[in-house]
Amino acid sequence: MKETIVTIPINDLFAPKDGCPLCRMESMLEEQYCEFITGDAMMEPSVRVETNKTGFCHRHFSRMTQVGQKLPNALILESHLQEILEQLMPKKAGKPDKKQLEALDRMLSSCYVCDRVERDMLHLMATVFAEWSKGGEFRKTFSEQPYICLNHYRFMMTAASGKGGVPSKQLAEFHADTLKLVKNYLESLKKDISHFVTMFDYRSKGQDWGTSIDSIERSIEFLTKEKP
């Protein structure tokens, strides 16, 4: 694949052939946004207005405390807590306000970083689909990936059929190529887990654990996109 400003990140993400490339993509974006939000964006009014309203999920709050200094995290929390006090808490004791509870539910279900990562994932996937559709080197690189995790299989299959996805005449072939990556790995995981279980039978004493030794950890990562 000829490298351009657009395709360089895609090449870098698919080149290692180690694990799920979309997990690498998501991790890269998460890292960039957590560094951004605790760095350059800390005093950006438009960003702070948005983060005050949406907040962050536990995963990204935790990551922000790891990559950012304590002061920027404290400033972000200060204005976010103030927003909750002013907009989502009743002014006086009594029956809770239905609209405030609905707004609180929306806030607790939202995350500034998650929203932006999802948006950028779709943008990057549009490049993946475009390059795959051309055939050639990238399609070969795609087919040589060890696997696509279950979460990103669902994401990729859905995105491929949407705006910026794979051309309709190539969609069935893309679905087949992606399914092959997932199903082959899934079958190998099942085989390794089954072998792992049999190794606890006294009749297996002295036999080789083979590739089953880390099958629990690999299965969890495949199912959840998170390393245990």
N, C-alpha and C positions, 0 to 999 in steps of 0.2 A: 504494500500500500504506500503510495507516494505521500510523504509527510507534509502537512500544512499546519498552520496554527490551530486549526480545528481538529485535525486527526492525531496530532502528537500525543495528547492525553490518552486517546483510545489505544494507540500503539503501546504506550507505556503500561497501561492497565492490563492488556491482553498478552503482553510479551512474556511475563514470568511463567505462565502455565503451571501455577501453583495455587490450588484451591479455586474458589469461585471468583471470576474477574469482576462481577458486579458487587461482591462484598468489598473488594479493593476500591472500587469506584465510590461506594457509599462511605467507606472509611475515610477516603481522601477528602470528600466534600465535608464530612462532619468535622474533620480536623481543621480545615480551612475556615469554616464558619465559627467554630468555637474560639479559634485564635482571633478571628476578625471581631467577634462580638465583645471580647475582653481586651481588645487592642484598639485599632483605629476607629471602630464604631462606638466605643464607649461613650464619647461625648457628642455623638452625632444625634441631633434632636429628632430627626425623622425616624431613625432606628429605635431610639429609646421610647418614643411614643408607641411604636408597634410592640416592642418587647414588654412594655408595661402592661399592655392589654392581653398578650398571648401567653407570656411566661415561657417556661421550658419544661420538658419532661425530666424525670429523674436522671435518665442516662446522660442527657446533655448538660444539666446542671452539674452533675458529677464531673463530666469532661471539662467543663469550663473552669472548675476549681483546680483541675490538674494542669491545664495549659496557661491559665491566666493568673495574675497576681491577686492578692487578697483585696486590695483597694477597688479595682474595677468590678470585681464580683460583688463587693459590698455596695457600691454605688448602684449597680444594676438592681440588686435586691431592694435597696432603699426605696427607689422610685416605683418598683413593682409592688411592694407591700403597701405603699401609699395609695397606689391605684386601687388596690383591693379594698382598703379602708374607705376610700371616698366613693367608689362606684358599686361595690358588691356587698357592702355591709349595711344593715338597716341603720337609720339615723337614731332610732330609739328602740328600746326593748318592746317586744310584742310579736305578732304574727310575721314570719318572714315574707318578704316581697317575692312574689312568684317570678317576676321578670329578672330580679337580681339572682335568684337561684338558677334560672335558666342560663343567665350570662356566666355565672360561676361554673356551671357544668361545662359550658363551651370553653372557658379558659382552662379548666383542669384537663380538658381533652385535647388541648392545642399545645404546640411547641414551635417557637420561632425557627429553630434549627431544623427540626423535622420537616416543616413546610418548605423551607428553601432547599433542603437536600432532595426532597421528592421532585420539586420543580426542575432542579439542575440535572437530576438523574434522567428525567424525560428528555431534556435537551441533549445530553450526551448520548442517550440511546438512539436519538434520531440520527446521529452520526454513525453509530454502530450499524443501524439498519441500512443506511445509505451505502456504507462501505461493503457490507455483506451482500447487498443487492447487486453490486458491481461484479461479484465473483472474484476470482484471482487469489492473491496472497492473503488478504484478510479473511476470506471465507475459509481458507485452509487453516489459518491461525485459530479462528473461531472453533472449527471442528476438532482441533487438537487440545482444547481446554480439558482439564481433568474432570470438571463437572460444573453445573450451575446449581446452587443451593435451592432448596424447595421454595423459600420465600421469593427469591429472585427469578425462579422459573415462572411462578405465577405472575410476577410483575412484568417480566419480559414478554410472555405470551399475550398478556392483556395489551401492553403498549404496542406490540407489533401490529395489532389490528386497528389501532387508533390513528389520530392525526400524527403525521411524521413517522409513521410506521413503515412496514415492509410493503412494497407494491402488491396489490391483490393477486396478480398472476404468479407471484413467487411466495405467497404466504404459506401455502401448504408445504412447500419444500423447507421453508424456514422452521415451521412448526415441527416438522419431522427431524431436522438436524438438531434442534434444541432438545426435543424429547429424547433423542438418542443419548445425548450427553447426560441427561438427568437419570434416565432409566438404567443405563449401563452402570452408573455409579451406585444407584439405589440397590440394584441387584448385587453388586459386589459388597456393599455394606451389609446387606441381609446375610450373605454368605459368611462374611467375617464375624458378624454377631453370633450366628448359629454355631460357628466353629469355636468361638470364645466360650459359649455356654457348654459345649461338649467337653471342653478342656477341664471342667470341674467334675467330670465323671471319673471315678477311680480307674476306669478302663482306659482312660486317655493318658495315664501317667507316663511321662517320658516322651510324649509326642511333642511336635513342634507347634508353637503358638502361631507361627507365620505372621501374616499381616493383621491378624485379629487382635493383637496385643493392645492397640489403641482404638479399637473399633467403637467403643462407647463414646469416647471424646469426639471422634470423627462423625458419628451418627448425630450427636447433639448439635454439632456445628452445621451439619447439612440440614437438619430440621429447623434450626432456630436462627441461623446465620451468625451465631455468637459462639466463640470458643468457651468451653466450660472452665 
